[in-house]
Structures are given as C-alpha cells and as structure tokens.
Amino acid sequence: MAVGLVDSTPTEVTQSASLQVKLCSQANSLAHKTERFHPSSPASSAKTRSNPFCLGACLVAYAFALVALLAFAAPAANARSLKQDSSSITDADILNFALNLECLEAQFYSCAVYGQPLSADLTGNGPAPIGCQSANFTNDDIYSIAMDVANNEIAHVNYLRTALGNYSVQCPLVNIGSAFSDAANAVLNTTLSPPFSPYVNDLYFLHGAFIFEDVGVTAYKGALTSFQSKDIMLAAAGILAVEAYHAGYIRTALIENADVMTPYGVNVSTIVNAIAAGRDMLDNKTVNTVDDEGIYNATTGDYTLTPVDGNAVAYSRTPAQVLDVVYLGSASIPGGFYPNGLNGKIH
C-alpha cells in the first residue's frame, strides 16, 4: 500500500498559504519569462497578443495550491511522508510520473511556439531535448492557441516541480524530433518521404499535438484513484480538465481539416485515425482494451470529438499503457519520445 501524506499542522497551513501566493506570482510572471525564450523572434513581434496565460494559470495555481500544497509545503513532518521507499508508490511518485509527461509536452510546445527549450530551472537541470525547433506557423489563430497551450504546459511543469520541491525529478531526455517521424512511420506502416515533422506547418503541428494530448487526458484519468490524498486527487483532476480542453481544441481543428489531402497521398482524418489506432495497438500489449478513437467513424460517417466508452466516460490508461505509447513499443524498453526512459520510481 502506498505511503499516505500526513495531516498538516496550523503552522504548515500558514506556510503553504504563503507558497500559494508565491506560485500565483510565478504564474503571472511566466508570460514575461517567455520573452527570454524569443527576445528577437519575428513571430513574437508580428503575432503578439494579450497573453491569456495569467488568468488560466492563476486559476489552476490557486486551486492546486489550496488543495495540494497543504501536503507539500511543510518541512519536516510532510517531508518524511514523501520519502520514496522500495516497497510502495507514494502520491509524490505519481506526481513525478506526471511531471515527466508534462516535461515532454512543455518541451514540444515551448520549442514549437518560442523556438527554445525549457530553462534549466524548469527542467531541474535536465538535458536539452532532441530536435527542438520552432514551428512554421502561418495561421494566427492556431499560433495564438498554441501559445496558450504552451504557457499552460510550462505552468504545469513549474507547478509540479515547486510543489514537489526536493523530491521532484529532473526532466528526462526527450526526443521531439525524429521520434515524430518514427511514430508516423509506425502507425502508417510505411516510411514516409519526406519524414513527418510537426514543425513544417500549422496542420502538421496539430498532428504532433494530437499524439500527446489524448494520452495526457487518459493518463491523469487513470491515475486519479491511485492517490492516497483526496485533495491531491482533486488537484490532479483540475490538470486533467486543462489537458482535456487542449485535446478538445486539437480534435476540433483537425476535424475542420479532415478532408485536406496531405503530400503523403492520404487525407488528414486517415492519418489521425491511424495515430489513434496505433496508440490503441501499442497499449493493448499491456491491457487488451479499446481506449482510443480517431476523429472519423467510417461506419457511421460521423466525426468523433470525444473518445469515450459506451457511457460517454473518458478512457483511462495505466502507467504501463502510457509508457507503451510514449516509448513507441513496450513499457519495459525505453525509446520513442523518451530515449533513456522516465525519471523516478514509475518508469
């Protein structure tokens, strides 16, 4: 059984309230931090808008702080409960697993939008990603939303690392370059020429984002009942909701372009459906269930916005199923988007 988090004392509550304010301050300043990512970027001067990050990130930060930091902010007593032993998985272990996934998403979006990877303080001095480059955005609406998503994912990394403190793991090495072409080749059962890259244009960026967002939703959903603390479970559900908002937009944008023919001789819906089928095939190696859907149902001729079961409930993935997908093969063999695997107890 996982080690639970001890109850907070009045002193600890006061300390966590102070850290809550600090977190929101960090969230508000993150828009300014991104300036160092692209101080002279043409995209930043031509496409600058009022940054929506502060409102969304503050709401998430306040909610997460109120319920989660009560467990994390105290020094001695709570630190003892967060220690990872060899026989159990703690709430901290699960949050570190989430941090690994958020690092991948944040690195991808930061590179695509700002042309720079996460800073050393955000990665915990982790390694620079493989294949970081800015995406060739030409649609201002897609760029604007991509910026919002990037800021959300950066905030998630910042929040989890701050909440976990000394118990947070480094961001692992992630491959956000050739891993995309490897994934595309695998799901389409061919070798695409030129190799698929999500940085080529707006539409390909959406395909790259689609690979991650649905997995994030199902990963958080699958982890919810594993938390010992109901407060932390509620906070994780809040992040799940943000990931679901992202996935909903990505799916909507792809549905709007479903019939567009790609240079690979197939339309968008065919590629997206192949990605979903590929994810389902990969994680079926661990658990034989249907937990994924594309954007077009050929049987009914209808589009699919929400991948859900017969009761319209979102699918779940276990950590092993998530690793099956992001390793592009097997949970026991690092590879794909994580060449050296994840950091932490769940890897």
ZAMARGU-4260 file (C-alpha; in steps of 0.2 Angstrom, whole numbers, plus 5000, padded with zeros to 4 digits):
<rodrens>
0) 5000/5000/5000 | 5006/5017/4996 | 5013/5028/5010 | 5000/5042/5014 | 5003/5060/5017
5) 5002/5066/5035 | 4990/5079/5041 | 4996/5097/5040 | 4998/5107/5056 | 4992/5125/5058
10) 5010/5131/5055 | 5011/5121/5039 | 4995/5128/5033 | 5002/5145/5035 | 5017/5141/5026
15) 5008/5133/5012 | 4996/5148/5010 | 5012/5159/5008 | 5019/5147/4995 | 5002/5148/4986
20) 5003/5167/4984 | 5021/5164/4978 | 5015/5151/4965 | 5002/5163/4958 | 5015/5177/4957
25) 5026/5165/4947 | 5012/5161/4936 | 5008/5179/4932 | 5027/5182/4929 | 5028/5167/4917
30) 5022/5177/4902 | 5037/5189/4905 | 5049/5174/4907 | 5044/5168/4889 | 5052/5184/4882
35) 5069/5177/4886 | 5064/5162/4875 | 5062/5173/4860 | 5068/5191/4863 | 5070/5195/4845
40) 5059/5182/4837 | 5049/5189/4821 | 5034/5178/4827 | 5034/5187/4844 | 5034/5204/4836
45) 5022/5200/4822 | 5010/5189/4832 | 5010/5196/4849 | 4993/5197/4858 | 4987/5200/4876
50) 4993/5184/4884 | 4979/5174/4892 | 4991/5164/4902 | 4989/5174/4918 | 4971/5171/4921
55) 4971/5152/4916 | 4987/5148/4925 | 4982/5158/4941 | 4965/5149/4942 | 4974/5132/4941
60) 4988/5138/4953 | 4976/5144/4966 | 4965/5129/4965 | 4980/5117/4965 | 4989/5127/4979
65) 4974/5127/4990 | 4972/5108/4990 | 4989/5101/4986 | 5002/5112/4994 | 4994/5109/5011
70) 5003/5092/5009 | 5019/5098/5001 | 5024/5114/5009 | 5028/5109/5027 | 5047/5105/5030
75) 5050/5091/5042 | 5034/5081/5045 | 5027/5081/5027 | 5045/5078/5020 | 5045/5061/5030
80) 5029/5056/5021 | 5036/5060/5004 | 5051/5049/5006 | 5051/5035/4992 | 5054/5018/4999
85) 5057/5002/4989 | 5040/4994/4993 | 5027/5007/4989 | 5021/5020/4977 | 5018/5037/4985
90) 5007/5052/4979 | 5024/5060/4976 | 5029/5046/4964 | 5013/5048/4955 | 5016/5067/4953
95) 5034/5064/4947 | 5027/5052/4934 | 5015/5067/4929 | 5030/5079/4929 | 5039/5068/4917
100) 5024/5068/4905 | 5022/5087/4907 | 5041/5089/4903 | 5038/5081/4886 | 5023/5092/4882
105) 5031/5108/4888 | 5047/5105/4879 | 5037/5102/4862 | 5026/5117/4864 | 5040/5128/4870
110) 5051/5124/4855 | 5036/5125/4843 | 5030/5141/4849 | 5045/5150/4856 | 5059/5141/4847
115) 5068/5137/4863 | 5068/5123/4876 | 5063/5125/4894 | 5075/5134/4905 | 5086/5124/4917
120) 5076/5129/4932 | 5061/5122/4925 | 5069/5106/4920 | 5079/5104/4936 | 5095/5105/4926
125) 5089/5091/4915 | 5096/5088/4897 | 5091/5098/4882 | 5078/5090/4871 | 5082/5081/4855
130) 5075/5090/4839 | 5070/5107/4847 | 5064/5119/4833 | 5051/5132/4830 | 5036/5128/4820
135) 5032/5136/4804 | 5015/5144/4810 | 5006/5154/4796 | 4989/5154/4804 | 4987/5167/4818
140) 4973/5159/4826 | 4982/5142/4828 | 4998/5151/4833 | 4988/5161/4847 | 4981/5145/4854
145) 4997/5136/4853 | 5005/5149/4863 | 4991/5147/4876 | 4994/5129/4877 | 5012/5131/4878
150) 5010/5143/4893 | 4998/5130/4901 | 5011/5116/4900 | 5025/5127/4906 | 5015/5131/4921
155) 5011/5113/4924 | 5030/5109/4925 | 5033/5124/4936 | 5019/5120/4947 | 5023/5101/4950
160) 5042/5105/4952 | 5038/5118/4965 | 5026/5108/4974 | 5037/5093/4975 | 5052/5103/4980
165) 5067/5092/4984 | 5058/5077/4979 | 5055/5082/4961 | 5065/5073/4947 | 5074/5081/4933
170) 5065/5082/4917 | 5071/5067/4907 | 5079/5067/4889 | 5065/5069/4877 | 5065/5066/4858
175) 5054/5079/4850 | 5062/5077/4833 | 5065/5060/4825 | 5053/5052/4837 | 5038/5060/4827
180) 5043/5053/4811 | 5046/5036/4819 | 5029/5036/4826 | 5021/5042/4809 | 5030/5028/4800
185) 5024/5015/4813 | 5006/5020/4813 | 5005/5021/4794 | 5016/5005/4792 | 5027/5013/4779
190) 5042/5025/4778 | 5036/5042/4774 | 5046/5053/4762 | 5050/5067/4767 | 5050/5061/4785
195) 5035/5068/4795 | 5039/5083/4806 | 5026/5093/4817 | 5036/5109/4814 | 5033/5110/4795
200) 5016/5119/4795 | 5001/5123/4806 | 4992/5107/4801 | 5007/5095/4805 | 5009/5104/4821
205) 4991/5099/4826 | 4995/5081/4821 | 5010/5081/4833 | 4999/5089/4847 | 4986/5076/4844
210) 4999/5062/4848 | 5001/5069/4866 | 4985/5077/4872 | 4974/5062/4872 | 4987/5052/4881
215) 4988/5065/4894 | 4970/5065/4897 | 4969/5046/4899 | 4985/5046/4910 | 4978/5058/4923
220) 4961/5049/4922 | 4970/5033/4926 | 4980/5040/4940 | 4966/5048/4950 | 4960/5033/4960
225) 4979/5029/4965 | 4981/5045/4975 | 4980/5042/4994 | 4975/5061/4997 | 4958/5066/4990
230) 4964/5084/4990 | 4979/5079/4978 | 4967/5069/4968 | 4955/5084/4966 | 4970/5095/4961
235) 4976/5082/4948 | 4958/5082/4941 | 4960/5100/4938 | 4975/5097/4927 | 4966/5083/4918
240) 4952/5096/4914 | 4965/5108/4906 | 4973/5094/4896 | 4955/5089/4890 | 4952/5107/4885
245) 4968/5106/4874 | 4963/5089/4867 | 4946/5096/4863 | 4953/5110/4853 | 4966/5100/4844
250) 4952/5087/4839 | 4941/5101/4833 | 4954/5109/4822 | 4959/5093/4814 | 4940/5089/4811
255) 4939/5105/4802 | 4953/5100/4791 | 4948/5081/4790 | 4947/5081/4771 | 4963/5090/4767
260) 4974/5079/4757 | 4992/5078/4763 | 5008/5076/4752 | 5008/5058/4758 | 4993/5054/4747
265) 4980/5052/4762 | 4969/5065/4770 | 4970/5071/4787 | 4957/5060/4795 | 4966/5045/4789
270) 4982/5050/4797 | 4974/5055/4813 | 4964/5039/4814 | 4980/5029/4811 | 4988/5038/4826
275) 4973/5034/4837 | 4973/5015/4831 | 4992/5015/4833 | 4991/5021/4851 | 4977/5008/4855
280) 4988/4994/4847 | 5003/4999/4857 | 4995/5000/4874 | 4985/4984/4871 | 5001/4975/4874
285) 4999/4978/4892 | 4980/4978/4894 | 4968/4972/4880 | 4955/4986/4880 | 4949/4999/4867
290) 4954/5016/4874 | 4956/5027/4859 | 4947/5034/4844 | 4951/5044/4829 | 4941/5059/4823
295) 4931/5050/4809 | 4920/5035/4811 | 4919/5026/4794 | 4904/5015/4799 | 4893/5029/4804
300) 4900/5043/4793 | 4901/5054/4808 | 4915/5064/4816 | 4921/5060/4834 | 4925/5074/4845
305) 4926/5064/4861 | 4935/5047/4863 | 4924/5039/4876 | 4916/5022/4881 | 4898/5017/4880
310) 4893/5028/4894 | 4902/5043/4887 | 4915/5042/4900 | 4933/5046/4896 | 4945/5032/4894
315) 4959/5028/4906 | 4977/5022/4904 | 4988/5014/4917 | 5006/5020/4919 | 5012/5004/4909
320) 5000/5008/4895 | 5006/5026/4894 | 5024/5020/4893 | 5019/5008/4879 | 5013/5023/4869
325) 5027/5036/4873 | 5041/5023/4872 | 5033/5018/4855 | 5034/4999/4859 | 5035/4992/4876
330) 5034/4999/4894 | 5049/4989/4898 | 5060/4996/4884 | 5064/5015/4884 | 5063/5023/4867
335) 5052/5034/4856 | 5049/5051/4864 | 5060/5045/4880 | 5076/5038/4873 | 5083/5035/4891
340) 5066/5032/4899 | 5057/5042/4913 | 5065/5048/4929 | 5058/5042/4946 | 5050/5026/4953
345) 5037/5024/4939 | 5047/5022/4923
</rodrens>
